Amino acid sequence: MTFTFGIYPGGLAGDDTGVITPARPDDPARITAALRELQGGAGEFLVRAYRSYPGGEHTPERPERYAVDGRRLDLVVQYRERSGELAGWLDFVRRTVRTEGHRLALLQICEEPNLDLPPVDGSIPNVRRALVEGVVAAKEEALAHGFDRLAVGFNAVPSFDPADTFWTELGELADERFHRALDYVGLDFFPDVFRPVPPSQLADAVGAVLTGFRRDALPRAGIGPDVPLRICENGWPTGPGRSEARQAEVVAEVVRTVAGLAAELHVTGYAFFALRDADSAGAGLFPRFGLLRDDYTPKPAFAVYRGLVQELTN
């Protein structure tokens, strides 16, 4: 089984109030150099990017410039249409496949549709139907244009609410067309970020979340063990009380735990969030998720992640 790594290369980030604009603008040359260093000898390395409907703007800007030398895009199309209409959304999905399919490894339909918080898609009316119809439309368009290697999927976050109905509601909407079209399901999770986890329990916590997602959440939507699972977003921010040295330790432990469960849980990839801090002097959790500081100097976790990519893909 092939296991691929990737990263979100931008500095722009979101928090529970909106968007955090980077303290320093993106520097494409430095981003490219960092991606090349992380990729090393890996035959494939994925660059995660986001594109919203309506609007169509990419985050980071012009991500296609990074999809070279064995790197391809892991593109998220975000459903942000508050009217809940679908015709324009499905046209947008199909057009994205037609124009960008040649550089895409993954096309993720919707961003965190089970999280009912702005600014993510779970707060948008009709998002479940947008997800189901979007997956079907994307796969049909990919096959029609010969993009057989383009994997279409969606992502979600862990839910610890026993009354959560997302997965059963998704299962009620998902027909045979959806299940045929679905190539993977992604998981965004951030252990020891929003809920503290003692260091001695981190690996067990990661394993419990992955196992629960695979064996409890996905079956409620009729999604079986043959559908690959990917870690789409995972990270650990630095800042007051959160040292750069500890970030490096967390990256190593989480990635090794995920890789160790890959065969058992059919996990085929991992992407880190994010390459660079939005603001290395910023307050709170969200500005400092990067492997690099906002001036592109590396934190210790950068070398750790680079080493893991080489070790676990070669």
C-alpha positions as CSV (number, residue, x, y, z in Angstrom):
1,M,0.0,0.0,0.0
2,T,1.4,3.4,-1.0
3,F,1.5,6.1,1.7
4,T,1.8,9.7,0.6
5,F,2.6,12.8,2.6
6,G,1.8,16.4,2.0
7,I,1.4,19.8,3.6
8,Y,-0.6,23.0,3.3
9,P,2.0,25.5,2.2
10,G,0.3,28.8,3.0
11,G,0.5,31.2,5.9
12,L,-3.2,32.2,5.7
13,A,-5.2,30.4,8.4
14,G,-8.7,30.4,9.9
15,D,-9.8,30.5,13.5
16,D,-13.1,30.5,15.3
17,T,-13.7,34.2,14.4
18,G,-12.6,34.2,10.8
19,V,-9.4,34.4,8.8
20,I,-5.9,35.2,10.1
21,T,-3.9,37.1,7.5
22,P,-0.2,36.3,7.5
23,A,2.1,38.9,9.2
24,R,4.4,38.5,6.2
25,P,3.2,37.7,2.6
26,D,3.8,34.4,1.0
27,D,7.2,34.1,-0.7
28,P,6.7,31.5,-3.5
29,A,10.5,31.0,-3.9
30,R,10.9,30.1,-0.2
31,I,7.8,28.0,-0.2
32,T,9.1,26.0,-3.2
33,A,12.4,25.5,-1.6
34,A,10.8,24.3,1.6
35,L,8.5,21.9,-0.3
36,R,11.5,20.5,-2.3
37,E,13.3,19.9,1.0
38,L,10.4,18.2,2.6
39,Q,9.8,16.0,-0.4
40,G,13.4,14.9,-0.7
41,G,13.5,11.6,-2.6
42,A,9.8,10.8,-2.2
43,G,8.3,10.1,-5.6
44,E,5.1,12.0,-4.8
45,F,4.4,14.8,-2.3
46,L,1.0,16.6,-2.1
47,V,0.4,20.3,-1.8
48,R,-2.9,21.1,-0.1
49,A,-4.9,24.1,-1.4
50,Y,-8.4,25.5,-1.0
51,R,-10.8,27.0,-3.4
52,S,-14.2,28.5,-2.4
53,Y,-17.6,28.6,-4.0
54,P,-18.8,31.2,-4.7
55,G,-15.8,33.3,-5.4
56,G,-13.3,30.8,-6.8
57,E,-10.2,32.3,-5.1
58,H,-7.4,29.9,-4.3
59,T,-5.6,29.7,-0.9
60,P,-2.6,29.9,-1.3
61,E,-2.6,32.0,-4.4
62,R,-1.7,30.2,-7.6
63,P,-1.1,26.8,-6.0
64,E,-0.4,25.2,-9.4
65,R,3.1,26.8,-9.3
66,Y,4.0,24.3,-6.5
67,A,2.6,21.3,-8.4
68,V,5.9,20.3,-10.2
69,D,8.7,17.9,-9.8
70,G,6.6,15.0,-8.5
71,R,4.3,17.2,-6.4
72,R,0.6,17.3,-7.2
73,L,-2.3,19.2,-5.7
74,D,-4.6,18.0,-2.9
75,L,-7.4,20.5,-3.7
76,V,-10.3,21.3,-1.4
77,V,-13.4,22.9,-3.0
78,Q,-15.4,24.6,-0.3
79,Y,-19.1,25.0,-0.3
80,R,-20.0,28.5,1.1
81,E,-23.2,29.2,-0.7
82,R,-25.6,30.4,2.0
83,S,-28.6,30.1,-0.2
84,G,-28.1,26.3,-0.3
85,E,-28.4,26.3,-4.1
86,L,-26.7,23.4,-5.9
87,A,-26.8,24.1,-9.7
88,G,-24.0,26.7,-9.7
89,W,-22.0,24.6,-7.2
90,L,-22.1,21.5,-9.3
91,D,-21.1,23.5,-12.4
92,F,-18.1,24.9,-10.3
93,V,-17.1,21.4,-9.3
94,R,-17.2,20.1,-12.9
95,R,-15.3,23.1,-14.2
96,T,-12.6,22.7,-11.5
97,V,-12.1,19.1,-12.7
98,R,-11.9,20.1,-16.3
99,T,-9.4,22.9,-15.8
100,E,-7.3,21.5,-13.0
101,G,-7.7,17.7,-13.2
102,H,-4.3,17.2,-14.9
103,R,-2.5,18.5,-11.8
104,L,-4.7,17.0,-9.1
105,A,-4.0,13.9,-7.0
106,L,-7.0,14.5,-4.7
107,L,-10.1,16.5,-5.0
108,Q,-11.9,17.0,-1.7
109,I,-15.5,18.0,-1.8
110,C,-16.5,20.4,1.0
111,E,-14.4,21.3,4.0
112,E,-15.4,19.8,7.4
113,P,-19.1,19.4,6.5
114,N,-19.9,17.9,9.9
115,L,-18.6,20.9,11.9
116,D,-21.4,23.4,12.4
117,L,-19.1,26.4,13.0
118,P,-18.2,29.3,10.8
119,P,-16.1,29.6,8.7
120,V,-16.3,25.9,7.6
121,D,-18.9,24.2,5.4
122,G,-20.8,22.5,8.1
123,S,-22.4,25.8,8.9
124,I,-23.9,26.2,5.4
125,P,-27.5,25.1,4.6
126,N,-27.8,22.0,2.3
127,V,-24.2,21.0,2.8
128,R,-24.9,17.3,3.0
129,R,-26.6,17.2,-0.4
130,A,-23.8,19.5,-1.8
131,L,-21.3,16.9,-0.6
132,V,-23.1,13.9,-2.0
133,E,-23.9,15.5,-5.4
134,G,-20.5,17.1,-5.6
135,V,-18.6,13.8,-5.2
136,V,-20.8,12.2,-7.9
137,A,-20.3,15.2,-10.3
138,A,-16.6,15.3,-9.7
139,K,-16.0,11.7,-10.4
140,E,-18.2,11.7,-13.5
141,E,-16.3,14.6,-14.9
142,A,-12.9,13.1,-14.0
143,L,-13.7,9.9,-15.8
144,A,-15.2,11.7,-18.8
145,H,-11.9,13.6,-19.3
146,G,-9.5,10.7,-18.7
147,F,-8.3,11.8,-15.2
148,D,-8.4,8.2,-14.0
149,R,-5.8,8.9,-11.3
150,L,-7.8,11.7,-9.7
151,A,-9.2,10.5,-6.3
152,V,-12.4,12.2,-5.2
153,G,-13.4,12.3,-1.6
154,F,-14.5,14.4,1.4
155,N,-13.3,15.0,4.9
156,A,-14.8,15.4,8.4
157,V,-13.7,16.0,12.0
158,P,-14.0,13.6,14.9
159,S,-17.3,13.9,16.8
160,F,-17.6,13.0,20.4
161,D,-21.3,13.8,20.7
162,P,-23.4,10.6,20.9
163,A,-26.4,12.5,19.5
164,D,-24.6,13.6,16.4
165,T,-26.7,12.7,13.3
166,F,-24.3,13.7,10.5
167,W,-23.2,10.2,9.5
168,T,-26.7,8.6,9.6
169,E,-28.1,11.6,7.6
170,L,-25.2,11.3,5.1
171,G,-26.0,7.6,4.8
172,E,-29.6,8.3,4.0
173,L,-28.6,10.7,1.2
174,A,-25.8,8.6,-0.2
175,D,-27.0,6.4,-3.1
176,E,-25.1,3.8,-5.1
177,R,-23.7,6.6,-7.4
178,F,-22.1,8.2,-4.4
179,H,-20.5,5.0,-3.1
180,R,-19.2,4.1,-6.5
181,A,-17.7,7.6,-6.9
182,L,-16.1,7.8,-3.4
183,D,-12.3,7.2,-3.5
184,Y,-11.4,8.2,0.0
185,V,-12.5,9.9,3.2
186,G,-10.3,12.4,5.0
187,L,-10.0,13.2,8.7
188,D,-9.0,16.5,10.2
189,F,-7.9,16.1,13.8
190,F,-5.7,18.0,16.2
191,P,-4.9,16.0,19.3
192,D,-3.7,18.0,22.3
193,V,-4.7,21.3,20.7
194,F,-8.3,22.0,21.5
195,R,-8.5,19.4,24.2
196,P,-5.4,18.7,26.3
197,V,-3.9,15.2,26.2
198,P,-1.1,14.1,28.6
199,P,2.1,13.3,26.7
200,S,2.0,9.7,28.0
201,Q,-1.5,9.3,26.4
202,L,-1.0,10.9,23.1
203,A,-0.4,7.8,21.0
204,D,-3.4,6.0,22.5
205,A,-5.5,9.1,21.9
206,V,-4.5,9.2,18.2
207,G,-5.2,5.5,17.9
208,A,-8.6,5.8,19.5
209,V,-9.7,8.7,17.3
210,L,-8.6,6.9,14.1
211,T,-10.1,3.6,15.1
212,G,-13.4,5.2,16.2
213,F,-13.6,7.1,12.9
214,R,-13.0,4.0,10.8
215,R,-15.1,1.5,12.8
216,D,-17.9,3.6,14.2
217,A,-18.5,6.8,12.2
218,L,-17.9,5.7,8.6
219,P,-20.1,2.5,8.8
220,R,-23.1,4.7,9.9
221,A,-22.9,6.3,6.5
222,G,-22.5,2.9,4.8
223,I,-18.8,3.5,4.0
224,G,-16.9,0.3,4.3
225,P,-13.3,-0.6,5.2
226,D,-12.3,-0.8,1.5
227,V,-12.6,3.0,1.2
228,P,-9.2,4.5,2.0
229,L,-8.8,6.9,4.9
230,R,-6.4,9.9,4.8
231,I,-5.3,12.4,7.4
232,C,-6.0,15.7,5.6
233,E,-5.1,18.2,8.4
234,N,-3.1,17.6,11.5
235,G,-0.9,19.9,13.4
236,W,0.2,21.2,16.8
237,P,0.9,25.0,17.3
238,T,3.7,26.6,19.3
239,G,3.4,29.6,21.6
240,P,3.3,30.3,25.3
241,G,3.4,27.0,27.1
242,R,3.8,25.1,23.8
243,S,7.4,24.8,23.0
244,E,9.0,24.2,19.6
245,A,10.8,21.2,21.0
246,R,7.4,19.7,22.1
247,Q,6.0,20.4,18.6
248,A,8.7,18.3,17.1
249,E,8.0,15.5,19.6
250,V,4.3,15.6,18.8
251,V,4.8,15.5,15.1
252,A,7.0,12.5,15.4
253,E,4.6,10.6,17.7
254,V,1.5,11.4,15.7
255,V,2.9,10.5,12.3
256,R,4.5,7.3,13.6
257,T,1.2,6.3,15.2
258,V,-0.8,7.0,12.1
259,A,1.8,5.1,9.9
260,G,1.7,2.2,12.4
261,L,-2.1,1.9,12.0
262,A,-2.0,2.3,8.2
263,A,-2.4,-1.3,7.3
264,E,-5.0,-2.2,9.9
265,L,-7.2,0.9,9.2
266,H,-6.4,1.3,5.5
267,V,-4.9,4.8,5.9
268,T,-3.1,5.9,2.8
269,G,-1.8,9.4,3.5
270,Y,-1.0,12.2,5.9
271,A,-0.9,16.0,5.4
272,F,0.5,18.5,7.9
273,F,-1.1,21.9,8.7
274,A,0.8,24.1,8.1
275,L,4.2,24.9,6.5
276,R,4.5,28.4,8.0
277,D,3.1,30.4,10.9
278,A,0.6,33.1,10.1
279,D,2.1,35.3,12.8
280,S,4.9,34.0,15.0
281,A,4.2,36.8,17.5
282,G,0.4,36.3,17.4
283,A,-1.7,35.5,20.4
284,G,-3.7,32.3,20.8
285,L,-3.4,28.9,19.2
286,F,-4.1,29.6,15.6
287,P,-1.3,31.9,14.3
288,R,1.6,29.4,15.0
289,F,0.8,26.0,13.5
290,G,3.8,26.2,11.1
291,L,6.9,24.0,10.8
292,L,8.5,27.3,9.8
293,R,8.2,30.6,11.6
294,D,6.6,33.5,9.7
295,D,10.0,34.6,8.4
296,Y,10.6,31.1,6.9
297,T,13.2,30.0,9.5
298,P,12.7,26.4,10.5
299,K,11.4,25.2,13.8
300,P,12.8,21.8,15.0
301,A,9.7,20.1,13.7
302,F,10.6,20.9,10.1
303,A,13.6,18.6,10.1
304,V,11.6,15.9,12.0
305,Y,8.8,15.9,9.4
306,R,11.3,15.9,6.5
307,G,13.0,12.8,8.1
308,L,9.7,11.1,8.5
309,V,8.7,11.6,4.9
310,Q,12.0,10.1,3.8
311,E,11.8,7.2,6.3
312,L,8.2,6.2,5.6
313,T,8.1,6.6,1.9
314,N,11.5,5.1,0.9
